[in-house]
Amino acid sequence: MGARYQYHANNALGACLISLMMLGETLVAHRVHPNPLSPIVWSVLGSVAVGSLIANRWLSTRALRAGV
């Protein structure tokens, strides 16, 4: 059971890193081509990054308790 939690924790960490990378790309793209909807995109990507990081920490803790 613990390996399953660790698998999902790794997926959550991957989602966090991908959303952070996309957030960086949109920040750079906003300098070149400003868009009034950019703050909405940034808030969504930031929320996904924070949520994924919280899920990663929670699932990693569950995996350790289950004995991985």
N, C-alpha and C positions, 0 to 999 in steps of 0.2 A: 504494500500500500504506500510506503514511503517513497518508492521510486516513482510512483505515479505523481505524487505531489511535487517531487523534484523536477520531473518532466514539465509539468505545468508552470512551475516557477521559472524554469529556463525560457519557456515560451513567453511568459510575461516580461521577463527582462529583455528579450529580443524585441518585443513590441515597444517597450520603453525606449530602447536605443534607436529604433527605426523612427519613432515619432520625434525624438530629439533631433535626429539628422534632418528630417523633413522640416522641422521648425527652423533650423539653421538655414536651410535652403530658401525657405519663404522669406526669412529676414533679408537675405542677400538679394533675392528677386524683387523685394519691395523697394530697395534702393534704386534699382534700374527702372522698374515699371511700377510706380505706386498704384495701389488699388485700395479703395475705401473699405473693401471687405476683408482686408488682411488681418485686422484685429480679431475678427470672428474666427478665422482660420487658426490664428495663433492661440486663441483661448481653447479651441477644440483640441489642437495638438498638445498643448500644455496639459490639459485635463487628462488626455489619454496617457501621457508620459507619467504624470503623478499617480494616476489610478493603477497603471501597470507596475510602477515601482512599489506601491503599497501591496498589490497582489503578490508580487515577487517576494517581498519580505514575509508576508503572512504564510504563503505556501512553503517557503523555505523553512520557516519555523515549524510548520506542521510536519514537513519531511524529516526534520531532525528529531522531533518527538516520536515519530513512527519508527525511527531507527534506520535511517539510510546510512 
